Amino acid sequence: MDGTYHELGHWSGHPSRLARTFGKRFGDKAYAFEELVAEQVSARICYELGLPADLHESHASYIAHWLDILKSDKTAIITAAAKADQAFNLLAAYSGYESEPAEEAHEEAPVPAYA
């Protein structure tokens, strides 16, 4: 099922949504970066829903490209994570999902002082 979540990650990058730059072909940096973002979206969805995030044989073909990006740009992982977070939040808004439950108002008990 996480393949579907990966594709939802790509869906979120459409120009009418978050307008991420997609690469033109497998192996170019923009393509590899978008794949990294989509995979992080998939992992986040699986985590939030308590589902297994299995690695597949197809992931191996992307790893070398991801490593190239990460080696050439030390901020790439932060940028990809931020874009994946934006995508997750967009998808969550569509579904009504809240990753952090709303805090309920409650009285706090006094903390006892110890000598």
Contacts in CASP RR format, 6 or more apart in sequence:
PFRMAT RR
TARGET T0000
AUTHOR 0000-0000-0000
METHOD contacts of the structure
MODEL  1
MDGTYHELGHWSGHPSRLARTFGKRFGDKAYAFEELVAEQVSARICYELG
LPADLHESHASYIAHWLDILKSDKTAIITAAAKADQAFNLLAAYSGYESE
PAEEAHEEAPVPAYA
1 51 0 8 1.000
2 42 0 8 1.000
2 43 0 8 1.000
2 45 0 8 1.000
2 46 0 8 1.000
2 51 0 8 1.000
2 52 0 8 1.000
2 53 0 8 1.000
2 54 0 8 1.000
3 42 0 8 1.000
5 41 0 8 1.000
5 42 0 8 1.000
5 45 0 8 1.000
5 46 0 8 1.000
6 38 0 8 1.000
6 39 0 8 1.000
6 41 0 8 1.000
6 42 0 8 1.000
7 38 0 8 1.000
8 41 0 8 1.000
8 42 0 8 1.000
8 45 0 8 1.000
8 91 0 8 1.000
9 37 0 8 1.000
9 38 0 8 1.000
9 41 0 8 1.000
9 42 0 8 1.000
9 84 0 8 1.000
9 87 0 8 1.000
9 91 0 8 1.000
10 22 0 8 1.000
10 34 0 8 1.000
10 38 0 8 1.000
11 17 0 8 1.000
12 18 0 8 1.000
12 20 0 8 1.000
12 41 0 8 1.000
12 86 0 8 1.000
12 87 0 8 1.000
12 90 0 8 1.000
12 91 0 8 1.000
13 19 0 8 1.000
13 20 0 8 1.000
13 22 0 8 1.000
13 34 0 8 1.000
13 87 0 8 1.000
17 90 0 8 1.000
18 83 0 8 1.000
18 86 0 8 1.000
18 87 0 8 1.000
18 90 0 8 1.000
20 34 0 8 1.000
20 37 0 8 1.000
20 83 0 8 1.000
21 30 0 8 1.000
21 34 0 8 1.000
22 30 0 8 1.000
22 31 0 8 1.000
22 34 0 8 1.000
23 29 0 8 1.000
23 30 0 8 1.000
23 31 0 8 1.000
23 34 0 8 1.000
24 30 0 8 1.000
24 31 0 8 1.000
25 31 0 8 1.000
26 61 0 8 1.000
27 65 0 8 1.000
29 65 0 8 1.000
29 68 0 8 1.000
29 69 0 8 1.000
31 65 0 8 1.000
32 62 0 8 1.000
32 65 0 8 1.000
32 66 0 8 1.000
32 68 0 8 1.000
32 69 0 8 1.000
33 69 0 8 1.000
33 76 0 8 1.000
33 80 0 8 1.000
35 62 0 8 1.000
35 65 0 8 1.000
35 66 0 8 1.000
36 62 0 8 1.000
36 66 0 8 1.000
36 69 0 8 1.000
36 76 0 8 1.000
36 80 0 8 1.000
37 80 0 8 1.000
37 83 0 8 1.000
37 84 0 8 1.000
37 87 0 8 1.000
38 84 0 8 1.000
39 59 0 8 1.000
39 62 0 8 1.000
40 80 0 8 1.000
40 81 0 8 1.000
40 84 0 8 1.000
41 84 0 8 1.000
41 87 0 8 1.000
41 88 0 8 1.000
41 91 0 8 1.000
42 53 0 8 1.000
43 53 0 8 1.000
44 84 0 8 1.000
44 85 0 8 1.000
44 88 0 8 1.000
45 51 0 8 1.000
45 88 0 8 1.000
45 91 0 8 1.000
46 52 0 8 1.000
46 53 0 8 1.000
47 53 0 8 1.000
48 88 0 8 1.000
48 97 0 8 1.000
48 99 0 8 1.000
69 76 0 8 1.000
70 76 0 8 1.000
70 77 0 8 1.000
73 79 0 8 1.000
88 99 0 8 1.000
91 97 0 8 1.000
92 98 0 8 1.000
92 99 0 8 1.000
END
